[in-house]
Amino acid sequence: MAAPENTGNNFNMNLTENTIICYSPTMITTNGIWQGDNPLDYSLPLFILQLTLVVVITRILFVLLKPLRQPKVISEILGGIILGPSVLGRYPNFADSVFPLRSVMMLETMANVGLLYFLFLVGVEMDLSVIKRTGKKAMTISLAGMVLPFIIGAVFSIFFYKEKDSMEQGTFMLFLGVALSATAFPVLARILAEIKLLNTELGKLAMSASIINDITAWILLALGIALSENDSTTLISLWVILSTSAFIAFCIFVIRPIIEWMIRKNPEGESVKDSHICIILTGVMLCGFITDAIGVHSLFGAFVFGLVIPNGPLGAALIEKLEDFVSGLLLPLFFAISGLRTDFWSINGFGTWGPLGILIILSCIGKVVGTTLVGLFFQMPIREGISLGMLMNTKGLVELIVLNVGRDQKVLSDDVFAVMVIMAVIITSIISPVVTSIYKPAKRIISYKRRTVQKSKPDGEFRMLTCVHNPRSIPTMINLLEVTHPTRRSPVCVYALHLVELTGRASAMLIVHNTRQSGHPALNRTQAQTDHIITAFENFEQKNSGVSVQPLTVISPYSSMHEDICEIAEDKRVALIIVPFHKQQTVDGGMEASNPAFRTINQNVLANAPCSVGILVDRGFSGSTKSASGQTAHNIAVLFFGGPDDREALAYARRMAEHPAVNLTVVRFVPGEEATDAVVQSYTDDQGSSILTVFTENDKEKKLDDEYIHEFKTKVTGDESITYIEKIVNNGEETVALIRSMGNAYDLYIVGRGQGIVSPLTAGLTDWSECPELGAIGDLLASSDFGVTVSVLVVQQYVGGGAQVDGPDTPSHNKVDRYSFKSMNRSVIMEV
C-alpha cells in the first residue's frame, strides 16, 4: 500500500533506487477473496507463493540436472535466474504481481535467517581437528590454491576500481580476492559424493584442503565486511576487529564450556533435551545480533557459534533437527535472490564480459596451476593435481555472499554482478564432467590368497566380515561365530559391520566419527542400536580368548552399500563375508521381508565380493541339547551336491566340527542311474544375445569333489561327533523328499549356493524359486512353505570372478582380480 511520507501511520520505508515503497502493518494477511481482496496484495500470502515457486522450480531443475551430476546450488541459482528479470521477470505482469518491490524486504529477511542457520550448521559440521591431522600436504595445497587467485584478483581490482565507489580500494581488493580464491566446502562435498570420489585419496585431500580454505575465506570476508561498513576512520575499523576478536574469545572460553556442561547434565542414554536445543537455537540469533552490532555481518557470529559446538550428540542432534528444514526450504531463498538480482539484459556487450571473463578464467587457471605445482612437489601424478585444482575451483556461499555485499555497497554494478554470478554457475557446473574425464582412480588390486575358507590355513588367523542391520540378528550371528571355533592356535578376527542407511542429508558424510567415549548418551535410535551391537560383540570378545573383534559402522545409501562392504572386505583381507537374509522370522514361524533394499544389497555383494560370501537365514541358533562338558550342543547338517560352493560350505563346517559342542552331519547326494548326466541351460549375456551353454558333470569337478570328500573323511575318521552319509537320488522330487524327511532335527543347515553347477538332482527346483540368490536348495530351506524352521547358511565360494545373480540392479560379473572398486558414495566409515 503506497502512502505519502508525512502520514501519521507507522510505515516502514524501503529505498530502492529512486522509488519509495511504503508498507502498511495492516496488510499482512488477507480477509479472503470473497471479500474482494487480492491475496497477492498482502505480505504473508505473497511470501508463501514466492517460497513455493522457489522450492518447486529449484527441485524440478535439480531432478533434471541430476543425471549431469550437478550440485544442488546450481539448480537453486538457475531457479532464481528463471524467476528473475532475465526470464520470467521480463514480463511486467509477473514481476509486479509475484515479485513486486514491496516484497523484497520480507524475502531477503527470511533468506538471511535461513542463511544464518545454515552457516551455523556448517560450523557445527566442521571438525577443526581435521586441520591438525591433515599435515603439511593439505595445508600447503590449500594455501597455494588461494594465493595465486588472490594475487590475480588484487592486481585486476586496480583496473576495476572506480573512485566514486563507496568502498576503499584496499577493501575492494580484499573482496575481489576472496571471491576469486574461495572454495565452497559444502558444495565440494556434494560434488565429490556425486562423482563417487569422496573416499578416494583425492577426495579426502580435497575435503581437508577445502576446510582450511573455507575457514580462511570466512575470516577474510569478516575482515572485509568490517572494513567496508566502517570506512569513516581507521580507528573505527580497529575497534571492530578488536571487538570481533573478543567475541571469538568469549565463544571459545565461555560459551563452549557452558555447552559442554549442558551435555554432561543430559541423562545418559537419552536424547538431547528440547530445552537445550532451544537454548542453542536462541544463541545462534544472539550471536548473529552481537556481530551485526559490532559491525561484522551477522553470519559470522552464527558461523563462529557453530564452530564452538563440541562434536558429539548435541551437534548431531542439531543437524538432524535443522538441516532438512533449513537446507530444503529457507536456504534456496538466498540462492534464488542471487538469481533474482541477476539480469542478463543489463550486460553491455564485450566491454563487461571480456575483462571479467579474462579475470575469472585467469583466477581458475591460477588455482589449478598453484595446486598442481604443490602436488608435483608432493609427488602427486599431474592428472591428479589438475583434478584437485579443478575441484578447488568450486564456488558457492562465500562467493555469493561477497557478490551480494559488493552489490549492496554499490561496488559492483548490475552488469558486473550478473557476469560474476553466471561465471560462478558455469565454473561450478563444469567441474564434475571435467574431473571425471581427467581423473581415473587407480584400480585397487590388493593381492591376498586367503579369499576362501577352503584356502585358509587351519592353524592361521581366520578373518570374517559380519554385517548386521539391527540388533535382532545379533544372537544368531554371535552363536555362529562361537561355533566357528576360535582358538589361540587358529584365532578368528571378526570385523563387525553395522549397516546404516544414509537418509536425506549429504552432510552426514562430513561428520568425523571419533571413537565413542563411554558415558556419552545415545544420540538417537540408530546410535542406540550401534551401541547395543558394539557391546554385544565386545562381550563376545571378552569371553573368547581366540577372538578379536573390530566394530565398524558404515553409513551410506542402500544403492551403494555393497561397494562399502566389498571395499572393507578387500582392505581387511577377509576370507568370508556373512550378510543377513532380507527376510525375518515372524511369530507364527513364517518369513516376511524386513526391507526389500536388503535383498538388493545381498545380490550385489554376491556379484562383486572379493572373497567367499554367506547369507544367513536367521531362525534362531541357540542349540538344542547339552554336551558332556555342559555346553550347549549344536547339531549342524551340510547338504553336499558338488561344486565349489558346496566344497566351501563343507570347509566352513569342517572348521566348526572342531568345536567340542558341535555335532556335524554331512549328507552327500549322489546321482542314481536314472539321473540325467547333462542339463542344458540358456543364459543371456550383457549385450542381450542368447548363449546356449551345456553344463556336464565333468570329470574335473567330480574329481575335485571326490578328493575333498576323501580328505575330509580321512581326517575325521574316529570322530564320533561327525557323521558322513551318502544318499542316492535321481531327480529333484527325490531330493526334496529326502530333505523334508530330515526336517528340524538340526539347528543349522549349511548349503552351497550351487552357482554355475547344473545338477539333475536339483532339476526343476529353480522354476519356482522365490529367492534365486540363495540357489535351489537354499531357497527351498528358506521358504515358509517347506516346513523347515531352523537357520540356514548359504555359502558361495570366491572363484576368481564375480557371480551372476538374478536381481534388478545386478552389475556385470567382471573378474574380481581386475575389478576396480568404486569409491564409497556419500558414505562414512566409523571405526569404533
C-alpha positions in Angstrom: 0.0 0.0 0.0 1.6 3.3 -1.1 1.2 6.3 1.2 2.8 9.8 1.5 5.8 10.1 3.8 4.1 12.6 6.1 1.1 10.5 7.2 0.7 9.5 10.8 0.8 5.8 10.1 3.8 3.8 11.2 5.1 2.9 7.7 8.4 1.0 7.0 10.3 2.7 4.3 12.4 0.9 1.7 14.5 2.9 -0.6 15.1 1.1 -3.9 16.9 3.4 -6.3 14.6 6.5 -6.5 11.4 4.8 -5.6 9.9 4.9 -2.1 7.9 1.8 -1.1 5.7 2.0 2.0 4.4 -0.9 4.0 1.2 -1.0 5.9 1.2 -3.1 9.1 -2.5 -4.0 8.5 -1.7 -5.6 5.1 -0.1 -8.8 6.3 -2.9 -11.3 6.0 -5.9 -11.1 3.7 -9.6 -11.2 4.6 -10.3 -13.6 1.7 -11.1 -13.5 -1.9 -14.8 -13.5 -1.2 -14.5 -10.0 0.3 -12.8 -8.8 -2.9 -9.2 -9.0 -1.5 -6.3 -10.0 -3.8 -4.0 -12.3 -1.8 -1.0 -11.0 -3.7 -1.5 -7.6 -2.2 -0.8 -8.9 1.2 2.6 -9.8 2.6 2.1 -13.3 4.0 0.2 -14.9 1.1 2.6 -13.4 -1.3 5.6 -14.7 0.6 4.1 -18.2 0.8 3.6 -18.1 -3.0 7.2 -16.9 -3.6 8.6 -19.6 -1.4 6.6 -22.3 -3.0 7.7 -21.1 -6.5 11.3 -21.0 -5.5 11.3 -24.5 -3.9 9.2 -26.2 -6.7 11.3 -24.7 -9.6 14.7 -25.5 -7.9 13.6 -29.0 -7.1 12.4 -29.6 -10.7 15.8 -28.2 -12.0 17.6 -30.4 -9.6 15.9 -33.5 -10.8 16.6 -32.5 -14.5 20.2 -31.8 -13.8 20.9 -34.8 -11.6 21.9 -37.1 -14.5 24.6 -34.5 -15.3 25.8 -34.8 -11.6 25.3 -31.1 -10.9 25.3 -29.9 -7.3 22.1 -28.5 -5.8 23.4 -25.0 -5.7 23.4 -24.8 -9.5 19.7 -25.6 -9.7 19.0 -23.1 -6.9 20.8 -20.2 -8.6 19.3 -21.1 -12.0 15.8 -21.2 -10.4 16.4 -17.6 -9.2 17.6 -16.6 -12.6 14.4 -18.0 -14.2 12.2 -16.2 -11.8 14.2 -13.0 -12.0 14.5 -10.2 -14.6 16.4 -12.5 -17.0 13.4 -14.7 -17.9 10.0 -14.5 -16.2 10.7 -11.2 -14.6 10.9 -9.6 -18.0 7.1 -9.8 -18.1 5.7 -6.9 -16.2 2.6 -8.6 -15.0 4.6 -11.5 -13.5 7.2 -9.2 -11.9 4.7 -6.8 -10.4 2.3 -9.5 -9.1 4.7 -12.2 -7.8 7.9 -10.3 -7.1 7.0 -6.7 -6.5 9.5 -4.3 -4.9 7.5 -4.1 -1.7 8.1 -7.9 -1.1 11.9 -7.6 -1.2 12.3 -6.8 2.5 10.5 -9.9 3.7 12.0 -12.1 1.1 15.6 -11.0 1.9 14.9 -11.2 5.6 13.8 -14.8 5.5 16.6 -15.7 3.2 19.1 -14.3 5.6 17.5 -16.1 8.5 17.9 -19.3 6.5 21.5 -18.4 5.7 22.2 -17.6 9.3 21.2 -21.1 10.5 22.8 -22.8 7.5 26.2 -21.2 8.3 25.6 -22.3 11.9 25.2 -25.9 10.7 28.3 -25.6 8.5 30.2 -24.5 11.6 28.8 -27.5 13.6 29.7 -30.0 10.9 33.3 -28.7 10.5 35.8 -30.6 12.6 38.7 -28.3 13.3 40.8 -31.3 14.4 40.9 -32.2 10.8 43.3 -29.3 10.3 45.7 -30.8 12.8 45.5 -34.2 11.1 45.9 -33.0 7.5 49.6 -32.2 7.9 51.7 -30.1 5.6 50.3 -31.5 2.3 46.7 -30.4 2.6 47.7 -27.1 4.3 50.2 -26.3 1.6 47.8 -27.2 -1.2 45.0 -25.1 0.4 47.2 -22.0 0.7 48.7 -22.5 -2.8 45.2 -22.7 -4.2 44.3 -19.4 -2.6 47.4 -17.3 -3.1 47.6 -17.2 -6.9 43.9 -16.4 -7.5 44.0 -13.8 -4.7 47.0 -12.1 -6.2 45.4 -12.1 -9.7 42.2 -10.6 -8.2 44.1 -8.0 -6.3 46.0 -6.9 -9.4 42.9 -6.7 -11.6 41.0 -4.8 -8.8 43.2 -1.8 -9.7 41.5 -1.7 -13.1 38.0 -2.4 -12.0 38.0 0.0 -9.0 36.3 3.4 -9.5 36.9 6.4 -7.4 33.2 7.0 -6.9 32.8 3.6 -5.2 31.8 3.8 -1.5 34.4 1.2 -0.6 38.1 1.8 -0.1 40.4 0.4 -2.8 42.1 -1.9 -0.3 38.8 -3.3 0.9 37.6 -3.8 -2.7 40.9 -5.6 -3.4 40.2 -7.9 -0.4 36.6 -8.6 -1.6 37.6 -9.4 -5.1 40.5 -11.6 -3.9 38.2 -13.6 -1.6 35.5 -14.0 -4.3 38.0 -15.5 -6.7 40.1 -17.6 -4.3 37.4 -19.2 -2.1 36.4 -22.8 -2.3 32.8 -23.8 -1.2 33.3 -26.6 1.3 29.6 -27.8 1.4 29.3 -27.7 -2.4 32.5 -29.6 -2.9 31.4 -32.3 -0.6 28.3 -32.8 -2.7 30.2 -32.9 -5.9 32.7 -35.5 -4.6 29.8 -37.6 -3.4 28.0 -37.4 -6.8 31.1 -38.4 -8.8 32.0 -41.1 -6.1 35.4 -39.7 -5.2 34.6 -38.8 -1.6 36.6 -41.6 0.0 39.4 -41.8 -2.5 42.8 -40.2 -1.6 42.0 -37.3 -3.9 38.6 -36.8 -2.3 40.0 -36.8 1.2 42.7 -34.4 0.3 40.3 -32.1 -1.4 38.0 -32.1 1.6 40.8 -31.3 4.0 42.2 -28.5 1.9 38.7 -27.0 1.3 38.0 -26.9 5.1 41.2 -24.8 5.6 40.3 -22.7 2.5 36.8 -22.1 3.7 37.7 -21.1 7.2 40.4 -18.7 5.8 37.9 -17.2 3.4 35.3 -16.6 6.2 37.9 -14.8 8.3 39.0 -12.6 5.3 35.3 -12.0 4.5 34.6 -10.9 8.1 37.6 -8.6 7.9 36.4 -7.2 4.5 32.8 -6.6 5.8 34.2 -4.9 8.9 36.3 -2.6 6.7 33.6 -2.0 4.1 30.9 -1.0 6.7 33.2 1.2 8.8 35.2 3.2 6.3 34.9 6.6 8.0 38.1 6.2 10.1 40.8 3.6 10.6 40.2 3.8 14.4 36.6 2.5 14.0 37.8 -0.4 11.9 40.4 -1.2 14.5 37.6 -1.2 17.2 35.6 -3.6 15.0 38.5 -6.0 14.6 39.3 -5.9 18.4 35.6 -6.4 19.3 35.4 -9.4 16.9 38.5 -11.0 18.4 36.9 -10.5 21.9 33.7 -12.1 20.7 35.6 -15.2 19.3 37.5 -15.5 22.6 34.2 -15.3 24.5 32.7 -18.1 22.4 35.7 -20.3 23.0 36.4 -19.7 26.7 32.9 -19.0 28.0 30.2 -20.4 25.7 31.9 -23.7 24.8 32.4 -24.7 28.5 28.8 -23.9 29.2 27.6 -26.1 26.3 29.9 -28.9 27.5 28.3 -28.6 31.0 24.9 -28.9 29.4 25.9 -32.0 27.6 27.3 -33.6 30.8 24.0 -32.8 32.6 22.0 -34.7 30.0 21.0 -38.1 31.3 23.0 -41.0 29.8 21.1 -43.0 27.2 18.6 -40.2 26.5 18.3 -37.9 23.5 19.3 -34.3 23.9 16.7 -32.3 25.8 14.4 -30.0 23.8 15.3 -27.1 26.3 19.0 -27.5 25.3 18.1 -27.4 21.6 16.0 -24.3 22.2 18.8 -22.5 24.1 21.3 -23.3 21.3 18.9 -22.0 18.6 18.4 -18.8 20.5 22.1 -18.5 20.9 22.5 -18.5 17.1 20.3 -15.4 16.8 22.0 -13.7 19.7 25.5 -14.3 18.3 24.3 -13.0 14.9 22.9 -9.9 16.6 26.1 -9.3 18.5 28.4 -9.5 15.5 26.0 -7.4 13.4 26.0 -4.7 16.2 29.8 -4.9 16.4 30.0 -4.1 12.7 30.7 -7.6 11.3 28.0 -9.4 9.3 25.6 -11.5 11.5 26.5 -14.6 9.5 30.0 -14.5 11.0 28.6 -14.8 14.6 26.4 -17.8 13.7 29.4 -19.5 12.0 31.7 -19.0 15.0 29.0 -20.2 17.4 28.6 -23.3 15.3 32.4 -24.0 15.4 32.4 -24.0 19.2 29.7 -26.7 19.5 31.5 -29.8 20.6 31.5 -32.9 18.3 29.0 -35.5 19.6 25.4 -35.9 20.5 24.4 -32.3 20.7 26.0 -31.3 17.3 24.4 -34.3 15.5 21.0 -33.7 17.1 21.1 -30.1 15.9 22.0 -31.2 12.4 19.2 -33.8 12.4 16.6 -31.4 13.6 17.5 -28.4 11.5 19.1 -29.4 8.3 16.2 -30.6 6.2 14.1 -27.5 7.0 17.0 -25.0 6.6 18.6 -26.6 3.5 15.4 -27.7 1.9 13.2 -24.6 2.4 15.0 -21.5 3.6 18.4 -21.7 2.0 17.1 -21.9 -1.6 15.7 -18.4 -0.9 19.2 -16.9 -0.6 20.4 -18.5 -3.8 17.2 -17.6 -5.6 17.7 -14.0 -4.5 21.1 -14.0 -6.1 19.4 -15.2 -9.3 16.7 -12.7 -9.0 19.3 -9.9 -8.8 21.0 -11.3 -12.0 19.8 -9.6 -15.1 21.3 -10.9 -18.4 20.0 -7.9 -20.3 22.0 -5.4 -18.2 25.2 -6.8 -19.5 26.6 -4.3 -22.0 28.4 -6.5 -24.5 32.0 -7.5 -24.6 33.1 -4.4 -22.6 31.8 -6.1 -19.5 32.1 -9.7 -20.5 35.6 -9.5 -21.8 37.7 -8.2 -18.8 35.7 -10.1 -16.2 35.8 -13.3 -18.2 39.5 -13.0 -18.6 39.9 -12.3 -14.8 37.8 -15.3 -13.8 39.5 -17.6 -16.2 42.9 -16.5 -15.1 42.0 -17.0 -11.4 40.7 -20.5 -12.2 43.9 -21.3 -14.1 45.9 -19.8 -11.2 44.2 -22.1 -8.7 44.8 -25.1 -10.9 48.5 -24.2 -11.5 49.2 -23.5 -7.8 47.6 -26.7 -6.7 49.3 -28.8 -9.4 52.8 -27.4 -8.7 52.4 -28.2 -5.0 51.0 -31.6 -5.9 54.1 -32.3 -8.0 56.3 -31.3 -5.1 54.5 -33.9 -3.0 54.9 -36.4 -5.9 51.3 -36.5 -7.0 50.5 -37.5 -10.6 49.9 -34.5 -12.8 46.4 -35.6 -13.7 45.6 -35.9 -10.0 47.0 -32.4 -9.4 44.9 -30.9 -12.2 41.8 -32.6 -10.9 42.4 -31.3 -7.4 42.9 -27.8 -8.8 39.6 -28.1 -10.6 37.8 -29.3 -7.5 39.2 -26.4 -5.5 37.5 -24.0 -8.0 34.1 -25.0 -6.7 32.1 -21.9 -5.9 29.2 -21.5 -3.5 28.1 -19.5 -0.5 31.3 -17.4 0.2 31.4 -16.1 -3.3 27.7 -15.3 -3.5 27.8 -13.5 -0.1 30.8 -11.5 -1.3 29.0 -10.6 -4.5 25.8 -9.6 -2.7 27.6 -7.5 -0.2 29.5 -5.9 -3.0 26.3 -5.1 -4.8 24.7 -3.7 -1.7 27.8 -1.5 -1.1 27.4 -0.2 -4.7 30.9 -1.6 -5.5 29.5 -4.0 -8.1 27.2 -2.7 -10.8 24.3 -4.8 -12.0 26.1 -6.0 -15.1 29.3 -6.9 -13.2 27.2 -8.7 -10.6 25.4 -10.7 -13.3 28.6 -11.7 -15.1 30.2 -12.9 -11.8 27.1 -15.0 -10.8 26.9 -16.5 -14.3 30.6 -17.3 -14.3 30.3 -18.9 -10.9 27.5 -21.2 -12.2 29.4 -22.1 -15.3 32.6 -22.9 -13.5 30.9 -25.0 -10.8 28.8 -26.8 -13.3 31.7 -28.0 -15.5 33.8 -29.3 -12.5 32.1 -32.7 -12.4 32.4 -33.6 -16.1 35.9 -32.3 -16.3 37.2 -34.1 -13.2 35.5 -37.4 -14.2 37.1 -37.2 -17.7 40.6 -36.3 -16.4 40.9 -38.3 -13.2 40.6 -42.0 -13.4 41.2 -43.6 -10.0 43.9 -46.3 -10.0 42.5 -49.8 -9.9 42.5 -51.3 -6.5 44.5 -54.5 -6.7 45.2 -55.9 -3.2 46.8 -59.3 -3.6 46.0 -61.9 -1.0 45.5 -65.6 -1.4 43.2 -66.5 1.6 40.0 -65.3 -0.1 38.1 -68.6 0.7 37.6 -70.8 3.8 38.9 -73.7 1.8 42.3 -72.0 1.2 42.6 -70.6 4.8 45.3 -72.2 6.9 43.9 -74.4 9.7 46.5 -73.0 12.1 46.4 -69.4 10.9 44.2 -66.4 11.5 40.7 -66.7 10.0 39.2 -63.3 9.1 35.4 -62.8 8.8 33.3 -59.7 8.0 29.8 -60.0 9.6 27.2 -57.5 8.5 24.1 -56.6 10.7 21.3 -54.2 10.0 19.8 -54.2 13.5 20.3 -55.9 16.9 17.7 -58.6 16.2 20.2 -60.7 14.2 23.0 -60.4 16.9 22.3 -63.6 18.9 22.4 -65.9 15.9 25.4 -64.1 14.4 27.4 -64.4 17.6 26.4 -68.1 18.1 27.6 -68.7 14.5 30.9 -67.0 15.4 31.2 -69.1 18.5 30.9 -72.4 16.7 33.4 -71.2 14.1 35.8 -72.4 16.9 38.2 -69.6 17.6 41.3 -70.8 19.5 44.7 -69.4 20.3 46.2 -71.7 17.6 43.7 -70.6 15.0 42.2 -67.2 16.1 39.2 -65.6 14.4 39.4 -61.9 13.6 35.8 -60.5 13.2 35.0 -57.2 11.6 31.5 -56.5 12.9 29.9 -54.1 10.4 26.7 -52.2 11.3 24.9 -51.2 8.1 23.1 -47.8 8.4 21.3 -46.1 5.6 22.3 -42.5 4.8 19.0 -40.7 4.6 18.4 -37.3 3.0 21.4 -35.4 4.3 24.5 -35.4 2.2 26.2 -33.5 5.1 26.1 -36.6 7.3 29.2 -37.7 5.5 31.0 -34.6 6.6 30.9 -35.5 10.3 34.1 -37.1 11.6 33.1 -40.1 13.8 35.6 -40.4 16.6 35.9 -43.4 19.0 32.7 -43.3 21.1 33.5 -42.3 24.7 31.9 -44.3 27.5 29.3 -42.2 29.3 28.1 -40.3 26.3 24.4 -40.8 25.8 23.0 -42.3 22.7 22.1 -39.7 20.2 19.1 -41.4 18.6 17.7 -44.8 17.8 20.4 -45.6 15.3 23.2 -44.7 17.7 21.5 -46.8 20.4 21.4 -49.8 18.1 25.1 -49.2 17.2 26.0 -49.1 21.0 24.0 -52.3 21.5 25.7 -54.1 18.7 29.2 -53.0 19.8 28.5 -54.0 23.4 27.3 -57.5 22.3 30.4 -58.1 20.1 32.8 -56.8 22.8 31.2 -59.1 25.4 31.7 -62.0 22.9 35.4 -61.0 22.5 36.0 -60.9 26.3 34.5 -64.4 26.8 36.6 -65.9 24.0 40.4 -65.7 24.1 40.8 -66.7 20.4 38.6 -63.8 19.1 39.5 -60.3 18.2 36.5 -58.0 17.2 36.7 -54.7 15.4 33.3 -53.0 15.3 32.7 -50.7 12.3 29.7 -48.7 11.2 29.1 -47.9 7.5 26.7 -45.1 6.7 25.7 -45.0 3.0 22.8 -45.2 0.7 21.5 -48.7 0.2 22.2 -48.4 -3.6 26.0 -48.3 -3.0 26.3 -50.1 0.4 27.6 -53.2 -1.3 30.6 -51.2 -2.6 31.4 -50.3 1.0 31.1 -53.9 2.2 33.3 -55.2 -0.7 36.0 -52.5 -0.2 36.2 -53.2 3.6 36.5 -56.9 2.8 39.3 -56.2 0.4 41.1 -53.8 2.7 40.9 -56.2 5.7 41.7 -59.3 3.6 38.8 -61.3 4.9 38.0 -64.9 3.7 34.3 -64.9 4.4 31.5 -62.2 4.4 28.3 -63.1 6.3 25.3 -61.0 5.4 21.8 -61.4 6.9 18.9 -62.7 4.7 16.4 -59.9 3.8 13.6 -61.8 5.5 13.0 -62.3 9.2 11.0 -64.9 11.1 7.6 -63.9 12.3 5.8 -65.1 15.5 3.9 -67.8 13.6 7.2 -69.2 12.1 6.7 -67.7 8.7 9.2 -65.4 6.9 8.5 -61.8 5.9 10.7 -59.2 4.2 12.0 -56.6 6.6 13.3 -54.3 3.9 13.4 -55.0 0.1 16.7 -53.0 -0.2 18.5 -55.6 1.9 17.9 -58.2 -0.8 19.5 -55.9 -3.4 22.5 -55.4 -1.1 22.9 -59.2 -0.8 22.6 -59.7 -4.6 25.2 -57.0 -5.3 27.6 -58.4 -2.6 27.3 -61.9 -4.2 28.1 -60.4 -7.6 31.1 -58.2 -6.5 32.6 -59.7 -3.4 36.4 -60.2 -3.3 36.0 -63.4 -1.2 33.5 -66.0 -0.2 30.1 -65.0 0.9 27.5 -66.5 3.2 23.8 -65.5 3.5 22.4 -66.3 6.9 18.7 -67.1 7.2 18.1 -66.4 10.8 15.5 -68.6 12.6 17.5 -68.8 15.8 20.6 -70.7 16.6 20.7 -71.3 20.3 21.4 -75.1 20.4 19.1 -77.9 21.4 21.0 -80.3 23.7 23.7 -80.3 26.3 27.1 -81.8 25.6 29.1 -83.8 28.0 31.1 -80.8 29.1 27.9 -79.0 30.0 28.0 -76.7 26.9 25.0 -76.1 24.7 25.4 -78.6 21.8 24.7 -77.6 18.2 23.6 -80.1 15.6 24.7 -78.9 12.2 24.0 -80.5 8.8 25.8 -80.0 5.5 23.9 -80.9 2.3 26.6 -81.7 -0.3 25.7 -81.8 -4.0 29.1 -81.0 -5.5 30.8 -77.9 -6.9 33.0 -75.1 -5.5 30.2 -73.6 -3.4 29.4 -77.0 -1.7 33.1 -77.6 -1.1 33.3 -74.1 0.6 30.3 -74.9 2.7 31.9 -78.2 3.8 35.2 -76.4 4.5 33.4 -74.0 6.9 31.5 -76.8 8.5 34.8 -78.8 8.9 36.2 -75.9 11.0 33.0 -75.9 13.1 33.3 -79.6 13.7 36.5 -79.0 15.7 34.3 -77.2 18.3 33.6 -79.7 21.2 29.9 -78.7 21.4 29.2 -79.3 17.7 27.7 -82.4 16.2 28.2 -82.4 12.4 26.3 -84.5 9.8 27.4 -84.4 6.2 24.9 -85.7 3.7 26.2 -86.2 0.2 23.6 -86.5 -2.6 24.8 -89.0 -5.2 23.1 -89.2 -8.6 21.5 -92.6 -9.3 21.4 -94.4 -12.6 18.3 -92.7 -13.8 19.7 -89.2 -13.2 20.5 -87.2 -16.4 24.1 -86.6 -16.9 23.8 -83.3 -18.8 21.5 -80.3 -18.5 21.2 -77.5 -21.0 20.6 -74.1 -19.7 20.3 -70.9 -21.5 21.9 -67.7 -20.3 21.8 -64.2 -21.6 24.9 -62.2 -21.8 25.4 -58.5 -21.1 24.5 -57.5 -24.7 21.2 -59.4 -24.6 22.2 -62.1 -27.1 21.3 -65.7 -26.2 24.1 -68.1 -25.5 23.4 -71.8 -25.3 25.7 -73.4 -22.7 25.8 -77.1 -21.9 26.9 -78.0 -18.4 28.1 -81.5 -17.9 29.1 -83.3 -14.7 32.7 -83.0 -16.0 35.5 -85.2 -14.6 37.4 -82.2 -13.2 34.6 -81.0 -10.9 33.7 -84.6 -9.9 37.4 -85.3 -9.2 37.7 -82.2 -7.0 34.6 -83.2 -5.1 35.8 -86.8 -4.6 39.3 -85.6 -3.5 37.9 -83.2 -1.0 35.3 -85.7 0.4 38.1 -88.3 0.7 40.4 -85.9 2.5 37.5 -84.9 4.8 36.6 -88.5 5.7 40.3 -89.3 6.3 40.8 -86.5 8.8 37.6 -87.1 10.7 37.9 -90.8 11.0 37.2 -91.9 14.6 35.5 -88.6 15.5 32.1 -89.6 16.9 30.7 -86.1 16.7 30.9 -86.2 12.8 28.6 -88.4 10.7 29.0 -88.9 7.0 26.1 -90.2 4.9 25.6 -90.8 1.2 22.1 -90.7 -0.3 21.3 -91.8 -3.9 18.7 -89.7 -5.6 17.6 -89.5 -9.2 15.7 -86.2 -9.6 14.6 -83.0 -7.9 11.5 -84.7 -6.4 13.5 -87.3 -4.5 15.9 -84.6 -3.3 13.0 -82.5 -1.9 11.5 -85.6 -0.2 14.8 -86.5 1.4 15.5 -83.0 2.8 11.9 -82.8 4.0 12.4 -86.1 5.9 15.4 -84.5 7.7 13.1 -81.7 9.0 14.0 -79.8 12.1 16.4 -82.4 13.5 19.3 -79.9 13.2 19.9 -76.4 14.5 21.6 -75.2 11.3 21.8 -76.2 7.7 24.8 -75.2 5.7 24.5 -75.5 1.9 26.3 -74.3 -1.2 24.7 -71.8 -3.4 25.4 -74.0 -6.4 26.1 -71.2 -8.8 27.3 -72.5 -12.2 26.6 -76.1 -11.3 23.6 -77.6 -13.0 22.7 -81.0 -11.5 19.9 -83.4 -12.3 19.4 -83.7 -8.5 18.0 -80.1 -8.4 16.3 -80.1 -11.8 13.0 -78.2 -11.7 13.6 -76.7 -8.3 14.6 -73.3 -9.7 11.5 -73.0 -11.7 9.5 -71.8 -8.7 12.4 -70.2 -6.7 11.3 -67.2 -4.7 14.9 -66.1 -3.9 17.3 -67.2 -6.7 20.2 -65.6 -4.9 20.1 -68.5 -2.3 20.3 -71.2 -5.0 17.9 -74.0 -5.5 18.5 -75.8 -2.1 18.9 -72.6 -0.1 15.7 -71.2 -1.4 13.9 -74.4 -0.6 15.1 -74.4 3.0 14.3 -70.7 3.5 10.8 -71.0 2.2 8.0 -70.6 4.7 6.0 -73.3 2.9 8.7 -76.0 3.1 8.2 -76.6 6.8 11.8 -76.3 8.0 12.1 -73.7 10.8 15.8 -73.7 11.6 18.5 -71.4 10.5 20.2 -71.8 7.1 23.6 -70.6 5.9 24.0 -70.4 2.1 27.7 -70.2 1.0 29.2 -69.0 -2.2 32.9 -69.6 -2.8 35.1 -67.0 -4.4 36.5 -68.5 -7.6 38.3 -65.5 -9.1 35.3 -63.9 -10.8 32.0 -62.3 -9.8 28.9 -64.4 -9.7 25.8 -64.0 -11.8 23.0 -63.0 -9.5 19.4 -62.6 -10.6 18.3 -59.2 -9.4 17.1 -55.8 -10.6 20.4 -53.9 -10.1 23.0 -56.6 -10.6 26.2 -55.4 -12.1 28.0 -57.4 -14.7 30.2 -60.2 -13.4 33.7 -59.0 -14.1 36.8 -60.7 -12.8 37.3 -59.6 -9.2 41.1 -59.6 -9.5 40.7 -57.0 -12.3 37.7 -55.2 -10.6 38.3 -51.6 -9.7 36.2 -51.0 -6.6 34.3 -47.8 -6.8 34.8 -45.1 -4.1 32.1 -45.1 -1.5 29.2 -42.9 -2.5 28.1 -40.4 0.2 29.3 -42.6 3.0 31.2 -42.6 6.2 33.1 -45.5 7.8 33.4 -45.1 11.5 35.9 -47.2 13.4 34.9 -47.7 17.0 
